[in-house]
Amino acid sequence: MVGGGPAGSTCARVLQNAGWNVLVIDRARFPRDKVCAGWVTPGVFRLLDLDPDEYRATGLTIQPITGFRTSILGSPSIETRYFRPVSYAIRRCEFDNFLLVRSKARVLEETPLASLERRGDTWIANHHIEARIVIGAGGHFCPVARQMRGEHDLVQAVVAREAEFRVEDDECEVDGEVPELFFCRDLEGYAWCVRKGGHLNIGIGRRDKSHFNDHVENFIRFLERTRRARRASLVRWHGHAYLASGTGPRPLTGDGLMVVGDAAGLAYPESGEGIRPAVESGRLAAETLVAGGGRIGRDDLQPYEAELRRRYPPAPRTPAALTGAVKALGRGLMRSPAFTRHVLIDRWFLRA
Ligand SMILES: Cc1cc2nc3c(=O)[nH]c(=O)nc-3n(C[C@H](O)[C@H](O)[C@H](O)COP(=O)(O)OP(=O)(O)OC[C@H]3O[C@@H](n4cnc5c(N)ncnc54)[C@H](O)[C@@H]3O)c2cc1C
């Protein structure tokens, strides 16, 4: 397994439980951070066979979310409340480490994949690690995915920047139970404030890369002006990228090769939620291997590819001529509490 994030650790755990001999290599040392807001839907816990209370009992941060505050950045917001937790906020440095340890797989940390060669029916990684099957779970820049598709990737990624830092109660007015989402006026992306215990996560992601720094600067000024994050310009921001599912045909399998999670480009296009697809694909890949009884040829791995393409179909395209009108309509609809609850939050973000 190349990569020990949620996709890799989930896949490793299912294989390990089925009696496979799994080795995870990761270039990082865990606990490591991952650029991410850390918002997880209940489906993630179901797919992980993990009770949120069991996770909380370990002493790790888990913030129940019972509502969302949404707006076009700078305009009045709408609050959508529920009577139960509809999501959770976790810290990726804790969550990913917990999942990796829980997988019980052998882990080689600080070991980037530097080379991958085929000898007969065996893969040789870094000139000395032998494996019959290699699973690429190395995130957006996964070297296994790159080897499978070649250097050229014409698919446009979502670009994002994020910061997570400690806050005191008197310097942050964001309510942990009600994260805030601020949509860009052109609806090409959104920014967020997610509070989790003593930490605040702020960030912005956009499909359109142009003038990205201006959007980040504008958001930072807004956070400081509205006292949501008074030190937003002083904290360290990290950049990253991800692919929304259905944005292009990337190979998902090869002879003795599979890719899962961000390496396969699976984040949900409307919300950018990628942890659930990572866990789901990691699990599906492992279940395909177990069901195949150890057969790992390209044809044997097809059920994984077919099922993943069925669950993550191509995103519908908006005709260019309609785009302006559709966006104006979208901005109008976002002032409607009913649209916000039933479509934006329930359907697009919670996929209820
Ligand atoms: C700014 C931002 C905010 C986001 N917010 C959310 C959110 O709130 N909720 C949500 O569900 N999703 C969110 N996502 C998406 C989510 O973070 C990803 O979809 C998710 O982390 C994918 O998991 P993964 O296991 O596929 O990859 P990753 O979590 O990226 O794990 C990949 C692992 O591979 C390792 N690796 C990389 N290269 C190599 C190499 N060469 N050799 C060995 N190891 C390697 C890395 O060290 C890492 O540990 C966000 C993404 C961004 C960019």
The ligand as an ORCA input file, in Angstrom:
! r2SCAN-3c Opt
* xyz 0 1
  C      -8.214     22.266      1.665
  C      -8.927     20.938      1.657
  C      -9.990     20.732      2.533
  C     -10.648     19.505      2.549
  N     -11.663     19.328      3.454
  C     -12.301     18.140      3.493
  C     -13.299     17.898      4.482
  O     -13.555     18.742      5.337
  N     -13.940     16.705      4.479
  C     -13.651     15.730      3.550
  O     -14.292     14.673      3.564
  N     -12.668     15.917      2.613
  C     -11.991     17.084      2.588
  N     -10.962     17.259      1.692
  C     -10.568     16.117      0.863
  C      -9.814     15.078      1.709
  O      -8.790     15.736      2.462
  C      -9.185     14.006      0.813
  O     -10.158     13.571     -0.119
  C      -8.702     12.809      1.633
  O      -7.628     13.167      2.466
  C      -8.256     11.676      0.700
  O      -7.700     10.642      1.456
  P      -6.579      9.708      0.815
  O      -6.322      8.633      1.820
  O      -6.971      9.315     -0.556
  O      -5.306     10.634      0.643
  P      -4.443     11.452      1.735
  O      -5.246     11.710      2.931
  O      -3.863     12.592      0.977
  O      -3.279     10.437      2.138
  C      -2.256     10.125      1.228
  C      -1.047      9.602      1.982
  O      -0.075      9.215      1.013
  C       1.203      9.635      1.424
  N       2.044      9.808      0.237
  C       1.955     10.774     -0.694
  N       2.912     10.608     -1.633
  C       3.620      9.520     -1.278
  C       4.739      8.852     -1.835
  N       5.345      9.310     -2.927
  N       5.215      7.748     -1.206
  C       4.629      7.283     -0.059
  N       3.576      7.897      0.510
  C       3.062      8.987     -0.087
  C       0.946     10.922      2.179
  O       1.992     11.211      3.103
  C      -0.394     10.634      2.869
  O      -0.199     10.124      4.171
  C     -10.271     18.466      1.658
  C      -9.203     18.669      0.768
  C      -8.528     19.899      0.773
  C      -7.371     20.086     -0.174
*
